[in-house]
Amino acid sequence: MVRIQEIPLRQIHRPLIRQTDPQKVEALMESIREIGQQEPIEVLEVDGQYYGFSGCHRFEACQRLGQESIRCRVRRATRSVLQMHLA
């Protein structure tokens, strides 16, 4: 089951380092300033912890804008599913 919710940025673990395109981040910041975040990022919820593997540009844009939280599409998962994402 998937749900949409606002999650504090500081509660989302991002275990994989991704390179972001600075121009794309700037464009997203402008868009989020004007019309808000339109597309939630995807996060896994494992044992009450949140893990983000996609949406790195949106995540960085929200961080740089000083937002406290980000809109997420949350999917509950097991530790074994988390391990597959980390492999």
Buried (B, 14 or more C-beta within 10 A) or exposed (E): EEEEBEBEBEEBBBEEEEEBEEEBBEEBBEBBEEEEBEEBBBBBBBEEEBBBBBBBBBBBBBBEEEBEBBBBBBBEBEEEBBEEBEE
